[in-house]
Amino acid sequence: MQNISEIEELIKLISKLPGLGPKSAKRIVLKLINNRDELVKPMANTLAQVYKNVVRCNSCGALKSNSNGCLNCENIKEKYNKICVVEDIADQWSIENSNIFQGYFHILGGTISSVGQRKEDLLINSLVERVNRDKIEEVILATSATVEGQTTAYYIQDSLKNLDVKITKLAQGLPVGGEIESLDDGTLFSAFKNRSNLVSNSD
C-alpha cells in the first residue's frame, strides 16, 4: 500500500471506532476514496456540523443541539414521573427503539471503576437534583450487569436514600455481565417488566 500520510491517519482514526480494526478501516477508507463526491464531502460537512452544534446536556447527559433546549429533560409535551438511568447514550437508544419505556432518561456517562472513571465524573448529583425538582416517583436503574455497573447502581441507590422515591432495577432477562445496548427487544422487555424494588422511601 502506498505510504500516504493522510490515508494512514484516516485508517488509524477509523480503526479506533467500536467493532472496527485496521482491516475494516482500510476497506472503509477505500470506499470513501472511491466515492469522494457522494460520501467524503457530505460526511466531512456533517461531521463538522456535529462537532460544532451537538453537545451533551449537563443535566441529563443526553445529546442536544447547541441552539435548542434538551428534549429529554425539558420535555414540555409530556410530563413523566419515572427516570431510567443508563450508562451511556447507546443504552438510551436501545431502550428507546424497543418502545418499552415511557419516561425520562438519565445518561451517566460511564460507570464507577477502579481505573479512570470516578463517581465525581458521572452525572449522579444532577440525577438527585432532577428527582427533587421534577417530583420523580420512580428511578429505574438500567446499568449493566457487570461489576462496574452494579457498583454504580449501589452508589446511586445510596445517593437517593434520603429522597421520597421508589428505586427499582432491571431484573429477569438481564444476563450476568450483559450490557444494555447488546440486548434484544425481548430480553429488554422481560428485564423491564420484571424489575425488582430496591428501596422505597415513601413507606
N, C-alpha and C positions, 0 to 999 in steps of 0.2 A: 504494500500500500504506500502511496506517495506520502511523504512527510510534509503535510501542510498544517501549519500550526493552528489555524482557525478550526479545521476539521478535527484535529486531535483534541482541542479544548472542548469542542461541542460533544464529542464522544464521551469525554470524561464527565461532563456535566450530566448528560442524559443517563449514563450508567449509574449515577447516584440515585435515580428515581426508583421507587419501590418495585421489585419484581424484574428489574432490568439489570443485565450485566453488560460487559464490553461487547459481546457478540450481538446482542439485541440492539444495543446502542448504535453499533455500526450499520445495521440494517435500517434503523430509523433515519440515521443521518443520510444514507444513500437515497432513501425515499424522499427526504426533504430536498436534497440537492437536485434530484431528477424532476422535482415538481416545485421549483422555487417560486413561480408566479402564483400557483394555486395554494401552496402551503406555507412556504417560508415567509413571504412578505406579510400576508394577513396574520400569521402566527406571531411574528415579531411585533406587529402593531398591537395585537390583542394582549400579548404579554406585557408590553409597555403600559397599556391602559390598566391592566390588573395590578401591576406593581404600583402605579400611581394612585389608583382610586379604590382598591379593595383592601380593607383592613379588618382586624378582629375587634369586636366590640369589647371595651374594657370592663363591661358589667357582666355579660353572659358568655363571652367567648366566641359567639357566632360570627360568621363573615358578614360584613356590611359594606355598603358604599360610603365613601367619604362624604358624599353630597346628601345622603339621606340618613334618617334615624334607623335604629336597629329594628327590623321587622320581627325579630324573635322576642326580645324582652320589652319592646314598646308597642306590642300589638294592640291596636285600638279597635279592631273589628271583633276580636274575641277576647274574653276575659276568662282565663283558666284558673283553677285552684290547685294545679299539680305542676311540679317541675321534675323533669327527667334529667339526671346528672350523668353525663358521659365523659369519657376521657378525651376524645378528640372529635374533630368535625366529621371524619369518615364514619364514626359511630352514629352521629346525629343523622347523617344522610341515609344510612342503612335503615334506621328505625323509621324515619320519615317515609321512605319508599315502601315500607311494609304496610303503612296506614294502620298500624296497631295502636299508636299512642296519639291522643289529642291533648296537648298541653304545651307548656313552655319547655325549652331545653336549656341546660346549663353545661357549657363545654369547659372542662377544667384546664385543658392544655397539656395533659400528661398525667402521670401518677407519681406518688411519693416513692422514691427508690433510694437505695444505699449509695448509688453513684449518680452524681449530676443533679437530678431533679429534687428540689426541696419543696416542702409544703408551702413555703412562702412564695414560690414561683407559680403556684396554682391559684385559680380564681375561687378559693374557698371562702375568703372573707366577703367577697361580693355575693356569693351564694347566700350567706347568712343575712346580708342586707336585703336581698331580693325576697327572701322568705318573710322577713319582717314587714317590708314595705308593701308587698303585693298580697298580703294575707293568704299565703300559700297554706293549704291544708295537708298536702302530701308531697314528700320528696322521695322520688324513686331512684335508688342507687343502681345505675346500669353500668358500673365499672366491670372490667373483665374479671374472669375467674383465675387470674394469676396472683402470685403472692403480692406484687406491687398494687394490683387493682384492689385486692381485699384490704390491704393495709390502708390504702387511700379511703376506702369506704368506711373503715372503722374510725379513721380520723374525722371524716365528715360527720359521722354519727355523733361523735363526741362534741364536735363544734356546734351541733344543733340541739344538744341535750336540754338546754335551758329554754327552748322555744316551744310554743304550743303547736307542734306539727307532728303528723304521723310520718314515720320513716320506714320505707319498705325496700327490699332488694329483689332483684330478679332471682327466680328460683328454678324449678324443674325445667329441664331442656337446655340449661347453660352448662356445658361440659367444663370440668376442671381444666384450667389452663387455656380455656377458649377466649377469643377476643370477639367483641360485639360485631365488628364490621365483617367478619368472616362467616357469620351465622346466616342460615337461610330463613325465609319468612316464617316457615312453620315452627322452627326452633325458637325464633324470637317471640312468636305468638304464645307459645307454651310458657316461655320464661316470664312474659308479662302477666299472663292470665293467672299463673300460679305463684306470683311474687309473694314473699313472706314478710310479715311485720317484724321489724327490728325493735322499735320502741315507739310508744305513743305517749306524749307528754300531756295529752288532753284528758287522760283518765284521772 
